């Protein structure tokens, strides 16, 4: 199945792994994610990304898309925040950037 998006997204997102457990040991993550791994997406879940973590990150993406400022929710910038996975093992940085027309 191929995806045929009809909607031009205004925002793109980069999700970067900042930490894996206390020792940055990829065996602590069910998917084997490592520090520095990076995922790019606009709307859908990026390939090979943790689906349970995406459930946690998606509301922040929607806040950015709707003009919100993540600093009001404890973010590190208007379009940036740090999130731990639901298991508390992996720490991610979510960064949104407007797509150029």
DABEL-V437327 format. One record per residue. N is the residue number from 1. RES is the residue in three letters. PHI is phi in whole degrees, 0 to 359 (999 if undefined). Layout:
BEGIN
n = {N/N}
res = {RES/RES}
phi = {PHI/PHI}
END
This chain:
BEGIN
n = {1/2/3/4/5/6/7/8/9/10/11/12/13/14/15/16/17/18/19/20/21/22/23/24/25/26/27/28/29/30/31/32/33/34/35/36/37/38/39/40/41/42/43/44/45/46/47/48/49/50/51/52/53/54/55/56/57/58/59/60/61/62/63/64/65/66/67/68/69/70/71/72/73/74/75/76/77/78/79/80/81/82/83/84/85/86/87/88/89/90/91/92/93/94/95/96/97/98/99/100/101}
res = {UNK/UNK/UNK/UNK/UNK/UNK/UNK/UNK/UNK/UNK/UNK/UNK/UNK/UNK/UNK/UNK/UNK/UNK/UNK/UNK/UNK/UNK/UNK/UNK/UNK/UNK/UNK/UNK/UNK/UNK/UNK/UNK/UNK/UNK/UNK/UNK/UNK/UNK/UNK/UNK/UNK/UNK/UNK/UNK/UNK/UNK/UNK/UNK/UNK/UNK/UNK/UNK/UNK/UNK/UNK/UNK/UNK/UNK/UNK/UNK/UNK/UNK/UNK/UNK/UNK/UNK/UNK/UNK/UNK/UNK/UNK/UNK/UNK/UNK/UNK/UNK/UNK/UNK/UNK/UNK/UNK/UNK/UNK/UNK/UNK/UNK/UNK/UNK/UNK/UNK/UNK/UNK/UNK/UNK/UNK/UNK/UNK/UNK/UNK/UNK/UNK}
phi = {999/254/269/235/294/256/255/277/287/272/232/240/228/240/245/240/283/260/203/231/62/285/253/54/260/299/288/281/260/302/267/74/295/237/305/97/302/224/233/243/202/244/240/279/292/296/302/68/266/294/293/289/289/298/300/280/279/305/300/293/297/294/298/297/302/267/93/286/246/295/298/291/246/90/291/272/193/299/233/213/208/246/226/265/295/303/280/77/264/252/253/240/251/256/229/258/219/294/277/293/277}
END
